[in-house]
Amino acid sequence: MSLNEKDLEKAKKYVIFSSKYVRNFVIWIFISAVIGAVGGVVGSLFHISVDWVTGARALHPQLLFLLPAGGLLIAFIYKVTGMVGKNTNDVIDSIHDGSPVPAMLVPAIFLSTAITHLFGGSAGREGAALQIGGGIGYRVGELFRLNEKSMRLATLCGMSAVFSALFGVPLTASVFALEFISVGVIYYSGFVPCLCAALTALEVSMLFGLRPMHFFIPAPALEPIILFKVCILAAATALVSILFCETMRAGGYIAKKINNIYVRIFLGGLLVLGLAMLLGTRDYCGLGMDIVKSALQEGICEPEAFFFKILFTAITIGFGFKGGEIVPTFFIGSTFGCLMGTLLGIHPGFAAALGLVGMFCGAVNCPLASIILGVELFDSAALPYFAAVSALCYVLSGYFGIYSSQKIIYAKTKAEFIDRFTH
C-alpha cells in the first residue's frame, strides 16, 4: 500500500469515527431534550401541586389532625400499585445494576408526596423528584429502545430534569445526578445530556410561571479570622449531618418492627401530630420554607429548630410517609447555621447559607454539587467559603449518607479504592 493510500485509509477511518461521534452526540441531545421537556412538565405540575396543598394546609391548619388518616391513604396507594418498600434507593439501584424503574413509582410518589404535605408531614419534595425523574428517564429510554448502559444515562437525565424544574438550579441538578450515584467517580459522558435535560426542564418550568429559588445574602470579604470561624461551623455542621443520617436510619429501623404498613404509618401520623401539639407549633410540619427564608434573609430562628426538624422528618419518612430528605437538610442546615453564626460572631444570614450548603453536602456526599448549589442559590461572592464548607463537611461527615444504596467508591481521606455503601 502506497503512502497516499495509507493516508486515504486513515482519513476514511477518521471520517467514519467523526460521523459516528457527531451522530451519537446529536442523538443524545435530542433524547435528553425530550426527557427534559417531559420532566419539566411533570416536575412543574408536581411543584404546583405541592405548593397548592401547602397553601391549603396554611389556610386550614386543622388538616394536621387528619395526618394519620392521610397516612392510611398513602399506604393504600402503595399497596394497590405494588410499590410497597420502593423509594429513591431503588432508582439508584437501577443505575448501578441496570434493573428497571417500576412504572407505577411515578404516580405513586407524586400522589403520596402531595398527601404528605397536605396533612403536614415533615418531608421534602426532591426524593419524589428523583423517583419521578428516574421513572420518566427510564420510560423515555424504553421508547427510544436504548441499550442497558444508555438506559442508565437516560435515568440520570430524568433525575436532573425534575430536580432542576423543582428548584431552578440546573447546574446543581446535572452535577448532583452524576456525582451522588458513585461517590468518587463522576460520569463525565453524562454531563452534556444531563445539563441539556436540566436546562430544558428549567425553561419548561418557567413557562408554567415558576421561578428559580434564589436568596440575596451579603458575603464578607475573604479574611483569615472569618475563614477560621467558617471552618468551625463546617465541622459542627458535619456532626449534625451525621446525627440526621443516623436518626433517619433509626426511625426507619424502629418503624419496620411494625409489620403492618397501615398500623405503622397511622402510628407515625399520630406521633407527628402529638409532637406538634406538645410543642405548640406547626413550624416543623411540611416543607418549612418560611423558616428557611427567615434564617437566611433575617438571620432569625429558634435555637432548637434544627433538632426538632430532624426528629419530625425521621418519624415522617421512617414510618412510611412520602417525600424527600433534601429540603429538610435545607431547613436543618440553615437554622443550625444561623444558630452557629450567632455563637461565632458571623452574620446569621450568611452563616445560615453556609449551614445549608454544608448540611446538603454532609447528607448526600456531593462536594462539587454543593459548591455549585451555593453559587446558584446565593451568587458567587461567597464561593471560597462555600468551597471550604463543602470540602470539610464532605470529609468530616465520614461514610454516612441519607441514601443507603449510594456507593462510596474511593476513600475520603486517602487514595484508596473502597467501593462500599453509606451507613
C-alpha positions in Angstrom: 0.0 0.0 0.0 1.5 3.4 -1.0 1.8 6.4 1.3 -1.1 8.1 -0.3 -3.3 5.0 0.1 -2.4 4.8 3.8 -3.3 8.4 4.3 -6.5 7.9 2.4 -7.4 4.9 4.6 -6.6 6.9 7.8 -8.8 9.8 6.5 -11.7 7.4 5.8 -11.4 5.9 9.3 -11.3 9.4 10.8 -14.4 10.5 8.8 -16.3 7.4 9.9 -15.3 7.9 13.5 -16.2 11.6 13.5 -19.6 10.9 11.8 -20.4 8.3 14.5 -19.2 10.6 17.2 -21.3 13.6 15.9 -24.3 11.3 15.3 -24.2 10.0 18.9 -23.8 13.5 20.3 -26.9 14.8 18.3 -28.9 11.7 19.3 -28.2 12.3 23.0 -29.0 16.0 22.7 -32.4 15.1 21.2 -33.1 12.3 23.7 -32.1 14.4 26.7 -34.2 17.4 25.4 -37.2 15.1 25.2 -36.6 13.8 28.7 -36.1 17.4 29.9 -39.4 18.5 28.3 -41.4 15.7 29.8 -39.6 16.0 33.1 -40.2 19.8 33.1 -43.9 19.4 32.6 -44.3 16.7 35.2 -41.9 18.4 37.6 -43.8 21.7 37.2 -47.1 20.1 37.8 -45.6 18.4 40.9 -44.2 21.7 42.1 -47.6 23.4 41.6 -49.4 20.6 43.4 -47.1 20.7 46.4 -47.4 24.5 46.6 -51.2 24.2 46.4 -51.6 21.6 49.1 -49.1 23.6 51.3 -51.2 26.7 50.8 -54.4 24.8 51.6 -52.9 23.5 54.8 -51.8 27.0 55.8 -55.4 28.2 55.3 -56.8 25.2 57.1 -54.3 24.2 59.9 -56.8 21.7 61.3 -55.9 19.4 58.4 -52.9 18.3 60.5 -55.4 16.3 62.6 -56.1 14.2 59.5 -52.4 13.2 59.1 -52.9 9.7 60.4 -55.8 9.2 58.0 -53.7 10.6 55.2 -51.1 8.0 56.1 -53.6 5.2 55.6 -54.4 6.6 52.1 -50.7 6.6 51.2 -50.3 3.0 52.5 -53.3 2.0 50.3 -51.9 3.7 47.2 -48.6 1.9 47.6 -50.3 -1.4 48.3 -52.6 -1.4 45.3 -49.8 -0.2 43.0 -47.4 -2.8 44.3 -44.8 -0.1 45.3 -44.6 -1.0 49.0 -40.9 -0.5 50.1 -39.9 1.3 46.8 -38.1 4.6 47.2 -35.1 6.6 45.9 -32.7 3.8 46.7 -34.5 1.6 44.0 -33.8 4.3 41.4 -30.1 4.4 42.5 -30.0 0.6 42.3 -31.4 0.7 38.7 -28.4 2.8 37.7 -25.9 0.6 39.5 -27.2 -2.8 38.2 -29.4 -1.9 35.3 -32.7 -3.1 36.9 -35.9 -1.4 35.6 -37.5 1.5 37.4 -41.1 0.5 38.2 -43.6 2.3 36.1 -46.1 2.8 38.9 -43.5 4.5 41.1 -44.1 7.9 39.3 -47.9 8.2 40.1 -47.5 6.6 43.5 -44.8 9.0 44.7 -46.5 12.0 43.1 -49.8 11.5 44.8 -48.3 10.3 48.1 -46.0 13.3 48.5 -48.9 15.7 47.8 -50.9 13.9 50.5 -48.0 14.1 53.0 -47.7 17.8 52.5 -51.5 18.4 52.5 -51.8 17.0 56.0 -48.5 18.3 57.5 -45.9 15.5 57.3 -42.4 16.7 57.6 -40.8 15.9 54.3 -39.3 17.5 51.2 -40.1 17.0 47.6 -36.8 16.2 45.9 -36.9 12.5 46.9 -40.1 12.4 44.8 -38.3 14.4 42.1 -35.5 11.9 41.9 -38.0 9.0 41.7 -40.3 10.7 39.3 -37.4 11.9 37.2 -35.8 8.5 37.2 -39.0 6.9 36.1 -39.6 9.4 33.3 -36.0 9.0 32.1 -36.3 5.2 32.1 -39.6 5.2 30.2 -38.3 7.6 27.5 -35.3 5.4 27.2 -37.6 2.5 26.6 -39.4 4.5 24.0 -36.1 5.0 22.1 -35.1 1.4 22.6 -31.9 2.3 24.3 -29.5 -0.5 25.5 -28.8 -1.2 29.1 -26.0 1.3 29.6 -27.8 4.0 27.8 -30.9 3.4 29.9 -28.8 4.3 33.0 -27.9 7.6 31.4 -31.5 8.3 30.5 -32.5 7.7 34.1 -29.9 10.2 35.3 -31.2 12.7 32.7 -34.7 12.3 34.1 -33.4 12.9 37.7 -31.6 16.0 36.6 -34.6 17.3 34.7 -37.2 17.1 37.5 -34.7 18.3 40.2 -34.0 21.3 38.0 -37.7 22.0 37.4 -38.4 21.9 41.2 -35.5 24.1 42.4 -34.4 26.1 39.4 -30.7 25.0 39.8 -29.9 23.3 36.5 -26.1 23.0 37.0 -26.5 21.6 40.5 -29.1 19.2 39.2 -26.7 18.0 36.5 -23.6 17.5 38.6 -25.6 16.1 41.5 -27.1 13.3 39.4 -23.6 12.4 38.1 -21.9 12.7 41.5 -24.2 11.1 44.1 -24.6 7.7 42.4 -21.0 6.6 43.0 -19.1 9.0 45.2 -15.5 9.4 44.0 -16.4 8.7 40.3 -18.1 11.2 38.0 -19.6 10.0 34.7 -18.4 12.9 32.6 -20.0 11.3 29.5 -23.4 12.1 31.1 -22.7 15.8 31.8 -23.9 17.2 28.4 -27.1 15.1 28.3 -27.9 15.8 32.0 -27.2 19.5 31.5 -29.4 19.6 28.4 -32.2 17.8 30.2 -31.9 20.2 33.2 -31.9 23.4 31.1 -34.8 22.2 29.0 -36.8 21.3 32.2 -35.9 24.7 33.7 -37.2 26.5 30.6 -40.4 24.5 30.7 -41.0 25.2 34.4 -40.6 28.9 33.7 -43.4 28.6 31.1 -45.6 27.4 33.9 -44.7 30.6 35.8 -42.3 29.0 38.2 -39.1 30.9 39.2 -35.8 29.5 40.4 -35.0 29.6 44.1 -32.6 32.5 44.9 -31.6 34.4 48.0 -29.6 37.6 48.4 -27.0 37.0 51.1 -24.3 39.6 51.8 -21.0 37.8 51.9 -17.9 39.2 53.7 -14.5 39.5 52.1 -12.2 36.6 52.4 -10.3 37.0 55.7 -8.4 34.5 57.8 -10.4 35.0 61.0 -13.7 34.6 59.2 -12.4 31.6 57.4 -11.4 30.0 60.7 -14.8 30.6 62.1 -16.4 29.1 59.0 -14.3 26.0 59.4 -15.6 25.6 62.9 -19.1 26.0 61.6 -18.4 23.4 58.9 -17.1 20.9 61.4 -20.2 21.3 63.6 -22.5 21.0 60.6 -20.8 17.8 59.6 -21.6 16.3 63.0 -25.2 17.4 62.6 -25.4 15.8 59.2 -24.3 12.5 60.8 -26.9 13.0 63.5 -29.5 13.5 60.8 -28.5 10.4 58.8 -28.4 8.2 61.8 -31.7 9.5 63.2 -33.3 8.9 59.8 -31.9 5.3 59.8 -33.0 4.7 63.3 -36.5 6.0 62.6 -36.8 3.5 59.7 -35.4 0.7 61.7 -37.8 1.2 64.6 -40.8 1.6 62.3 -40.1 -1.6 60.4 -40.6 -3.6 63.6 -44.3 -2.9 63.0 -45.0 -5.3 60.1 -48.5 -4.0 59.2 -47.9 -1.0 57.0 -51.3 0.6 57.8 -50.6 0.4 61.6 -47.1 1.7 61.1 -48.0 4.8 59.1 -51.1 5.6 61.2 -48.9 5.5 64.3 -46.3 7.7 62.6 -49.0 10.2 61.9 -50.1 10.2 65.5 -46.5 10.7 66.7 -46.0 13.8 64.4 -49.4 15.2 65.4 -48.7 14.6 69.1 -45.2 16.2 68.9 -46.7 19.3 67.1 -49.4 19.6 69.8 -46.9 19.1 72.6 -44.5 21.8 71.2 -47.4 24.1 70.4 -46.1 24.8 66.9 -46.6 23.6 63.3 -43.2 25.0 62.2 -41.7 21.5 61.7 -44.6 20.2 59.6 -44.5 20.4 55.8 -41.6 21.9 53.9 -40.9 24.7 56.4 -39.6 27.1 53.7 -40.8 30.1 55.7 -38.4 29.1 58.5 -35.6 28.7 56.0 -36.3 32.1 54.5 -36.4 33.7 57.9 -33.0 32.2 58.8 -31.4 33.2 55.5 -32.9 36.6 55.0 -33.4 37.8 58.6 -31.0 35.7 60.5 -33.7 34.7 62.9 -34.6 31.2 64.1 -35.3 29.2 67.2 -32.1 27.6 68.6 -33.7 24.2 68.8 -35.3 24.3 65.4 -32.7 22.1 63.7 -33.1 19.3 66.2 -36.9 19.1 66.1 -36.8 19.2 62.3 -34.5 16.1 62.4 -37.0 14.4 64.7 -40.1 15.2 62.8 -38.5 14.2 59.5 -37.2 10.9 60.8 -40.7 9.9 62.1 -42.5 11.1 58.9 -40.2 9.3 56.4 -39.3 6.4 58.7 -42.9 5.4 59.3 -44.0 5.4 55.7 -45.0 8.9 54.6 -43.5 10.0 51.3 -41.4 13.0 50.3 -37.7 13.8 50.3 -34.9 14.4 52.7 -33.1 17.2 50.9 -35.5 20.1 51.7 -35.3 19.1 55.4 -31.5 19.4 55.1 -32.1 22.9 53.9 -34.2 23.6 56.9 -31.8 21.9 59.3 -28.7 23.4 57.8 -29.9 26.9 57.6 -31.3 27.0 61.1 -28.2 25.3 62.6 -26.0 27.7 60.6 -28.0 30.7 61.9 -27.5 29.5 65.5 -23.8 28.9 65.0 -23.4 32.3 63.3 -24.8 33.9 66.4 -22.4 32.0 68.6 -19.3 32.5 66.4 -19.9 36.2 65.6 -20.7 35.6 61.9 -23.6 37.3 60.3 -26.5 34.9 61.0 -28.0 35.0 57.5 -24.6 34.3 55.9 -23.9 31.5 58.4 -27.4 30.1 57.5 -26.4 29.9 53.9 -23.1 28.2 54.8 -25.0 25.7 57.0 -27.5 24.9 54.3 -24.7 24.1 51.8 -22.7 22.2 54.4 -25.7 20.1 55.5 -26.6 19.2 52.0 -23.0 18.1 51.3 -22.8 16.0 54.5 -26.1 14.3 53.8 -25.6 13.5 50.1 -21.7 13.3 49.9 -21.5 15.5 46.8 -19.0 18.4 47.4 -19.0 19.7 43.8 -22.8 19.8 43.6 -22.8 21.5 47.0 -20.5 24.3 45.9 -22.5 24.9 42.8 -25.7 24.8 44.8 -24.3 27.7 46.9 -23.5 29.7 43.8 -26.9 29.1 42.2 -28.8 29.9 45.3 -26.7 32.7 46.7 -24.4 34.0 43.9 -20.7 33.6 43.7 -19.5 36.2 46.1 -19.1 33.6 48.9 -17.6 30.9 46.6 -14.4 30.4 48.7 -16.5 29.9 51.8 -18.9 27.5 50.1 -15.9 25.5 48.9 -14.3 25.4 52.3 -17.6 24.3 54.0 -18.3 21.7 51.3 -14.8 20.3 51.5 -14.8 20.0 55.3 -18.3 18.6 55.5 -17.6 16.0 52.9 -14.5 14.7 54.7 -15.8 15.1 58.3 -19.2 13.5 57.7 -17.4 10.2 57.2 -19.3 7.5 55.3 -22.7 8.4 56.4 -25.5 9.4 54.0 -29.3 9.6 53.6 -29.3 7.1 50.7 -28.3 3.6 51.7 -27.8 2.5 48.1 -25.3 5.2 47.5 -21.8 3.8 47.0 -18.5 5.4 48.2 -16.0 4.3 45.5 -12.9 6.0 46.9 -12.0 6.8 50.4 -12.4 10.4 51.6 -9.1 10.8 53.3 -6.7 8.8 51.1 -6.2 7.5 47.6 -7.8 4.1 48.2 -10.5 2.2 46.4 -13.1 1.0 48.9 -16.4 0.5 47.0 -18.7 0.5 50.0 -22.3 1.6 50.7 -23.0 4.5 53.0 -24.3 3.8 56.5 
